[in-house]
Amino acid sequence: MSGLLEGKRLLVTGVLTDDSLAFSAARHAQEQGAQVVLSGAGRGLRLTQRVAKHLPDPPDVLELDVTQPEHIATVRAALERRWGALDGIVHAIAFAPAEALGGGFMDAGWEVVSTAVEISAFSLKLLAAGLRPLMVAAGGGSIVGLDFDATVAWPGYDWMGVAKAALESTARYLARDLGPDNIRVNLVAAGPVRTVAAKSIPGFSLFEDVWDGRAPLGWDINDPDPVGRACVALLSDWFPATTGEMLHVDGGYHAMGA
């Protein structure tokens, strides 16, 4: 199937390397006919600019630090000048200080925790609210966030797990409030993929060791492709009545009891 996103205008955040989940989403989106703009922040901006050249049609990169409210206004203005409207957003933004991960759950203070929640969860609301006028101008659209299932406690994931739980709840409330604008909000709960971000999580190897054996479809920790394809599907018009959903793309691991 081709042309699933023909004519769609998308903002894809969180592309740092060509093994990232967001890169896979951007690549598949372009292959399906979408026009794509990337965003990057801080020291990662240069990485985003560099990896953008590896996409089939190297896109422009806008600076977007979600802790700087003026950046969202600047991005909105840039996209309005470029397209006048926006059909979709991929939210792949997450960060937690080292103190929030790796077994220090009981010791982490609010400053550390608030950073994780602000960047990993509240940013979804900021993006949705800031870019809402452009999506209304398009007649609606789709926001897809990348998630790691927070319905259970994971080894070493600690406060990032709490931040992901907040992301999941935020997505449901956004689905409620943006539904009248025909804007859908869904999450893709990915299985573990060996990205730069994942490698920074203490104990990530524990996921690697068990996931493939328990997932009934198997799981390749080096392959972001299934996640990218799922993002494209949710960005397309093929899910017109699906919102507030968390779609597991994990080989079926989440459904197995043992």
Secondary structure as the mmCIF struct_conf table of DSSP 4:
data_model
#
loop_
_struct_conf.conf_type_id
_struct_conf.id
_struct_conf.beg_label_comp_id
_struct_conf.beg_label_asym_id
_struct_conf.beg_label_seq_id
_struct_conf.end_label_comp_id
_struct_conf.end_label_asym_id
_struct_conf.end_label_seq_id
TURN_TY1_P TURN_TY1_P1 LEU A 4 GLY A 7
STRN STRN1 ARG A 9 THR A 13
BEND BEND1 THR A 17 THR A 17
TURN_TY1_P TURN_TY1_P2 ASP A 18 ASP A 19
BEND BEND2 SER A 20 SER A 20
HELX_RH_AL_P HELX_RH_AL_P1 LEU A 21 GLU A 31
TURN_TY1_P TURN_TY1_P3 GLN A 32 GLY A 33
STRN STRN2 GLN A 35 GLY A 40
TURN_TY1_P TURN_TY1_P4 GLY A 42 ARG A 43
HELX_RH_AL_P HELX_RH_AL_P2 GLY A 44 ALA A 52
TURN_TY1_P TURN_TY1_P5 LYS A 53 HIS A 54
BEND BEND3 LEU A 55 ASP A 57
HELX_LH_PP_P HELX_LH_PP_P1 PRO A 58 ASP A 60
STRN STRN3 VAL A 61 GLU A 63
TURN_TY1_P TURN_TY1_P6 VAL A 66 THR A 67
HELX_RH_AL_P HELX_RH_AL_P3 PRO A 69 ARG A 82
TURN_TY1_P TURN_TY1_P7 TRP A 83 TRP A 83
BEND BEND4 GLY A 84 ALA A 85
STRN STRN4 GLY A 88 HIS A 91
HELX_RH_3T_P HELX_RH_3T_P1 ALA A 98 ALA A 100
BEND BEND5 LEU A 101 GLY A 103
TURN_TY1_P TURN_TY1_P8 PHE A 105 ASP A 107
HELX_RH_AL_P HELX_RH_AL_P4 TRP A 110 VAL A 117
HELX_RH_PI_P HELX_RH_PI_P1 GLU A 118 PHE A 122
HELX_RH_AL_P HELX_RH_AL_P5 SER A 123 ALA A 137
TURN_TY1_P TURN_TY1_P9 ALA A 138 GLY A 139
STRN STRN5 GLY A 141 ASP A 147
BEND BEND6 THR A 151 VAL A 152
TURN_TY1_P TURN_TY1_P10 PRO A 155 TYR A 157
HELX_RH_AL_P HELX_RH_AL_P6 ASP A 158 LEU A 178
HELX_RH_3T_P HELX_RH_3T_P2 GLY A 179 ASP A 181
TURN_TY1_P TURN_TY1_P11 ASN A 182 ASN A 182
STRN STRN6 ILE A 183 ALA A 190
HELX_LH_PP_P HELX_LH_PP_P2 GLY A 191 PRO A 192
HELX_RH_AL_P HELX_RH_AL_P7 VAL A 196 LYS A 199
TURN_TY1_P TURN_TY1_P12 SER A 200 SER A 200
BEND BEND7 ILE A 201 ILE A 201
TURN_TY1_P TURN_TY1_P13 PRO A 202 GLY A 203
HELX_RH_AL_P HELX_RH_AL_P8 PHE A 204 ARG A 214
BEND BEND8 ALA A 215 ALA A 215
TURN_TY1_P TURN_TY1_P14 PRO A 216 LEU A 217
TURN_TY1_P TURN_TY1_P15 ILE A 221 ASN A 222
HELX_RH_AL_P HELX_RH_AL_P9 ASP A 225 LEU A 235
BEND BEND9 SER A 236 SER A 236
TURN_TY1_P TURN_TY1_P16 ASP A 237 TRP A 238
TURN_TY1_P TURN_TY1_P17 PRO A 240 ALA A 241
BEND BEND10 GLY A 244 GLY A 244
STRN STRN7 MET A 246 VAL A 249
BEND BEND11 ASP A 250 ASP A 250
TURN_TY1_P TURN_TY1_P18 GLY A 251 GLY A 252
HELX_RH_3T_P HELX_RH_3T_P3 TYR A 253 ALA A 255
#
